Amino acid sequence: MRIGLDFRPALHGRGGIGAYVRALVTAHAAAFPGDALALYGHRLRARARRRDPGPLPPTARLHERRLPITAVEALGRRD
C-alpha cells in the first residue's frame, strides 16, 4: 500500500508534533514493511529553514517541493 503523510512538523521541530510524526513513520515502517511511505514536506519559500529529519526507514521517501503562492492563498481561504 502507498501512504502519504504530511511530514512538515518533523522538518521544522524536534519536539511535540514533530517528534510524534517521526515516531509514527518509524513505527509504521516497522509494523508494515511492505508499505511505501511518501512523506511530504513542502516549503513556502525557496530557502525555508528546516531541520534534518534524521534517518528515514528504507520504505519512506521525502518529497520536498516549494508551493506556488496561489496554492498558499487557496490554503488560507475559509469558505
N, CA, C and O atoms as a DFTB+ gen file, in Angstrom:
316 C
 N C O
     1  1       0.849      -1.157       0.000
     2  2       0.000       0.000       0.000
     3  2       0.904       1.231       0.000
     4  3       1.975       1.218       0.606
     5  1       0.471       2.295      -0.680
     6  2       1.186       3.571      -0.654
     7  2       0.447       4.528       0.262
     8  3      -0.771       4.683       0.164
     9  1       1.188       5.166       1.147
    10  2       0.596       6.060       2.131
    11  2       1.319       7.402       2.076
    12  3       2.549       7.450       2.086
    13  1       0.558       8.484       2.017
    14  2       1.123       9.832       2.044
    15  2       0.918      10.451       3.415
    16  3      -0.124      10.263       4.042
    17  1       1.921      11.193       3.876
    18  2       1.860      11.781       5.206
    19  2       2.472      13.180       5.172
    20  3       3.521      13.391       4.563
    21  1       1.814      14.129       5.825
    22  2       2.348      15.481       5.964
    23  2       3.507      15.415       6.957
    24  3       3.298      15.215       8.154
    25  1       4.717      15.583       6.458
    26  2       5.924      15.429       7.268
    27  2       6.498      16.777       7.716
    28  3       7.566      16.821       8.326
    29  1       5.791      17.885       7.414
    30  2       6.308      19.211       7.764
    31  2       6.650      19.370       9.238
    32  3       7.697      19.941       9.545
    33  1       5.817      18.894      10.175
    34  2       6.179      19.088      11.586
    35  2       7.533      18.466      11.940
    36  3       8.254      18.997      12.785
    37  1       7.877      17.362      11.311
    38  2       9.152      16.702      11.595
    39  2      10.332      17.475      11.012
    40  3      11.461      17.322      11.477
    41  1      10.082      18.297      10.006
    42  2      11.152      19.072       9.383
    43  2      11.384      20.411      10.075
    44  3      12.433      21.031       9.902
    45  1      10.408      20.852      10.856
    46  2      10.511      22.179      11.441
    47  2      10.606      22.182      12.958
    48  3      10.748      23.249      13.555
    49  1      10.535      21.033      13.590
    50  2      10.642      20.992      15.042
    51  2      11.071      19.632      15.548
    52  3      10.744      18.602      14.957
    53  1      11.805      19.636      16.645
    54  2      12.295      18.386      17.228
    55  2      11.320      17.790      18.238
    56  3      11.277      16.572      18.408
    57  1      10.552      18.618      18.896
    58  2       9.664      18.120      19.940
    59  2       8.215      18.140      19.506
    60  3       7.909      18.466      18.359
    61  1       7.328      17.797      20.411
    62  2       5.892      17.871      20.163
    63  2       5.446      17.067      18.966
    64  3       5.750      15.880      18.850
    65  1       4.719      17.725      18.071
    66  2       4.148      17.044      16.905
    67  2       5.239      16.517      15.988
    68  3       5.073      15.457      15.386
    69  1       6.367      17.243      15.868
    70  2       7.471      16.787      15.029
    71  2       8.011      15.443      15.495
    72  3       8.256      14.553      14.681
    73  1       8.196      15.294      16.798
    74  2       8.674      14.028      17.359
    75  2       7.643      12.918      17.143
    76  3       7.998      11.779      16.843
    77  1       6.370      13.262      17.298
    78  2       5.307      12.282      17.105
    79  2       5.279      11.785      15.652
    80  3       5.155      10.585      15.406
    81  1       5.393      12.708      14.701
    82  2       5.352      12.324      13.281
    83  2       6.529      11.413      12.935
    84  3       6.352      10.414      12.239
    85  1       7.737      11.750      13.419
    86  2       8.898      10.884      13.166
    87  2       8.688       9.501      13.763
    88  3       8.996       8.494      13.125
    89  1       8.160       9.445      14.991
    90  2       7.909       8.153      15.641
    91  2       6.831       7.368      14.894
    92  3       6.925       6.147      14.768
    93  1       5.819       8.061      14.406
    94  2       4.752       7.411      13.648
    95  2       5.293       6.752      12.377
    96  3       4.938       5.618      12.057
    97  1       6.153       7.475      11.662
    98  2       6.741       6.938      10.431
    99  2       7.598       5.709      10.738
   100  3       7.505       4.695      10.047
   101  1       8.421       5.801      11.765
   102  2       9.287       4.683      12.141
   103  2       8.473       3.462      12.563
   104  3       8.773       2.342      12.149
   105  1       7.449       3.673      13.383
   106  2       6.617       2.564      13.861
   107  2       5.825       1.932      12.722
   108  3       5.693       0.710      12.659
   109  1       5.297       2.763      11.822
   110  2       4.527       2.218      10.702
   111  2       5.423       1.383       9.791
   112  3       5.032       0.303       9.349
   113  1       6.619       1.885       9.514
   114  2       7.543       1.147       8.648
   115  2       7.929      -0.200       9.272
   116  3       8.093      -1.191       8.560
   117  1       8.073      -0.234      10.593
   118  2       8.419      -1.482      11.267
   119  2       7.244      -2.460      11.262
   120  3       7.442      -3.662      11.086
   121  1       6.032      -1.958      11.452
   122  2       4.853      -2.820      11.519
   123  2       4.379      -3.283      10.146
   124  3       3.839      -4.381      10.009
   125  1       4.581      -2.446       9.130
   126  2       4.109      -2.749       7.775
   127  2       5.239      -2.526       6.776
   128  3       5.215      -1.543       6.036
   129  1       6.222      -3.414       6.739
   130  2       7.395      -3.195       5.887
   131  2       7.091      -3.181       4.386
   132  3       7.924      -2.724       3.603
   133  1       5.945      -3.659       3.975
   134  2       5.592      -3.656       2.559
   135  2       4.968      -2.360       2.077
   136  3       4.793      -2.175       0.873
   137  1       4.627      -1.457       2.991
   138  2       4.011      -0.186       2.620
   139  2       5.074       0.817       2.175
   140  3       6.157       0.883       2.756
   141  1       4.761       1.580       1.160
   142  2       5.628       2.671       0.707
   143  2       5.110       3.969       1.315
   144  3       3.945       4.320       1.134
   145  1       5.969       4.675       2.030
   146  2       5.575       5.912       2.689
   147  2       6.077       7.108       1.889
   148  3       7.279       7.250       1.660
   149  1       5.165       7.957       1.470
   150  2       5.503       9.196       0.773
   151  2       5.354      10.322       1.784
   152  3       4.241      10.652       2.191
   153  1       6.462      10.907       2.184
   154  2       6.470      11.957       3.196
   155  2       6.562      13.304       2.498
   156  3       7.508      13.563       1.754
   157  1       5.585      14.152       2.737
   158  2       5.524      15.446       2.071
   159  2       5.930      16.541       3.036
   160  3       5.372      16.665       4.126
   161  1       6.907      17.336       2.624
   162  2       7.398      18.417       3.462
   163  2       7.540      19.680       2.654
   164  3       8.645      20.204       2.514
   165  1       6.450      20.179       2.121
   166  2       6.525      21.347       1.245
   167  2       6.936      22.595       2.014
   168  3       6.733      22.712       3.222
   169  1       7.513      23.505       1.274
   170  2       8.022      24.749       1.837
   171  2       7.292      25.926       1.206
   172  3       6.792      25.827       0.086
   173  1       7.235      27.020       1.919
   174  2       6.601      28.222       1.385
   175  2       7.612      29.108       0.670
   176  3       7.236      29.908      -0.187
   177  1       8.875      28.975       1.010
   178  2       9.927      29.777       0.378
   179  2      11.001      28.839      -0.161
   180  3      11.125      27.694       0.274
   181  1      11.765      29.344      -1.109
   182  2      12.811      28.537      -1.740
   183  2      13.858      28.079      -0.727
   184  3      14.349      26.953      -0.812
   185  1      14.196      28.923       0.210
   186  2      15.239      28.571       1.167
   187  2      14.710      28.541       2.606
   188  3      15.372      29.022       3.525
   189  1      13.553      27.993       2.785
   190  2      12.973      27.904       4.123
   191  2      13.855      27.034       5.012
   192  3      14.373      26.004       4.579
   193  1      14.016      27.466       6.258
   194  2      14.841      26.686       7.187
   195  2      14.125      25.406       7.571
   196  3      12.915      25.387       7.796
   197  1      14.888      24.361       7.637
   198  2      14.328      23.101       8.104
   199  2      15.411      22.315       8.816
   200  3      16.602      22.528       8.589
   201  1      14.999      21.430       9.654
   202  2      15.937      20.574      10.374
   203  2      16.103      19.256       9.634
   204  3      15.230      18.826       8.881
   205  1      17.236      18.636       9.869
   206  2      17.461      17.307       9.304
   207  2      16.504      16.344      10.005
   208  3      16.502      16.274      11.234
   209  1      15.692      15.599       9.250
   210  2      14.720      14.709       9.892
   211  2      15.367      13.495      10.536
   212  3      14.695      12.747      11.247
   213  1      16.642      13.286      10.306
   214  2      17.299      12.099      10.828
   215  2      17.101      10.951       9.857
   216  3      16.568      11.140       8.763
   217  1      17.525       9.770      10.253
   218  2      17.400       8.634       9.338
   219  2      15.936       8.261       9.108
   220  3      15.136       8.222      10.043
   221  1      15.605       7.990       7.861
   222  2      14.255       7.565       7.498
   223  2      14.271       6.075       7.187
   224  3      15.290       5.548       6.740
   225  1      13.159       5.391       7.418
   226  2      13.077       3.983       7.057
   227  2      13.316       3.805       5.552
   228  3      13.040       4.721       4.778
   229  1      13.817       2.662       5.133
   230  2      14.093       2.444       3.707
   231  2      12.854       2.521       2.822
   232  3      12.976       2.783       1.625
   233  1      11.679       2.303       3.374
   234  2      10.445       2.347       2.569
   235  2       9.852       3.751       2.492
   236  3       8.816       3.951       1.857
   237  1      10.504       4.730       3.138
   238  2       9.995       6.106       3.160
   239  2      10.794       6.981       2.194
   240  3      12.015       6.867       2.085
   241  1      10.074       7.848       1.506
   242  2      10.718       8.791       0.587
   243  2      10.192      10.190       0.888
   244  3       8.983      10.416       0.942
   245  1      11.125      11.128       1.082
   246  2      10.764      12.500       1.398
   247  2      10.627      13.305       0.111
   248  3      11.549      13.355      -0.703
   249  1       9.472      13.931      -0.063
   250  2       9.196      14.779      -1.229
   251  2       9.128      16.216      -0.736
   252  3       8.234      16.570       0.033
   253  1      10.062      17.040      -1.174
   254  2      10.046      18.449      -0.790
   255  2       9.866      19.289      -2.041
   256  3      10.641      19.189      -2.993
   257  1       8.866      20.090      -2.023
   258  2       8.612      20.987      -3.142
   259  2       8.204      22.340      -2.587
   260  3       7.620      22.435      -1.507
   261  1       8.509      23.354      -3.318
   262  2       8.092      24.696      -2.930
   263  2       6.687      24.935      -3.457
   264  3       6.401      24.649      -4.620
   265  1       5.816      25.452      -2.618
   266  2       4.442      25.717      -3.030
   267  2       4.351      27.050      -3.756
   268  3       4.941      28.032      -3.305
   269  1       3.633      27.109      -4.861
   270  2       3.406      28.398      -5.514
   271  2       2.469      29.256      -4.662
   272  3       1.651      28.728      -3.909
   273  1       2.590      30.557      -4.781
   274  2       1.808      31.476      -3.954
   275  2       0.302      31.266      -4.122
   276  3      -0.452      31.467      -3.170
   277  1      -0.147      30.869      -5.306
   278  2      -1.590      30.640      -5.496
   279  2      -2.077      29.489      -4.629
   280  3      -3.208      29.518      -4.143
   281  1      -1.247      28.485      -4.431
   282  2      -1.623      27.371      -3.559
   283  2      -1.682      27.830      -2.115
   284  3      -2.573      27.422      -1.370
   285  1      -0.748      28.670      -1.714
   286  2      -0.728      29.181      -0.348
   287  2      -1.978      30.007      -0.081
   288  3      -2.585      29.894       0.984
   289  1      -2.363      30.833      -1.041
   290  2      -3.577      31.638      -0.898
   291  2      -4.805      30.750      -0.783
   292  3      -5.687      31.016       0.033
   293  1      -4.872      29.704      -1.586
   294  2      -6.023      28.787      -1.552
   295  2      -6.103      28.065      -0.212
   296  3      -7.196      27.838       0.307
   297  1      -4.957      27.707       0.346
   298  2      -4.953      27.020       1.638
   299  2      -5.420      27.934       2.764
   300  3      -5.966      27.463       3.762
   301  1      -5.208      29.229       2.609
   302  2      -5.589      30.179       3.653
   303  2      -7.036      30.606       3.604
   304  3      -7.524      31.225       4.550
   305  1      -7.740      30.294       2.524
   306  2      -9.151      30.693       2.376
   307  2     -10.055      29.887       3.302
   308  3      -9.861      28.687       3.501
   309  1     -11.018      30.557       3.846
   310  2     -12.020      29.878       4.693
   311  2     -13.382      30.131       4.101
   312  3     -14.043      31.106       4.456
   313  1     -13.813      29.267       3.203
   314  2     -15.116      29.427       2.539
   315  2     -16.211      28.741       3.315
   316  3     -17.371      28.772       2.905
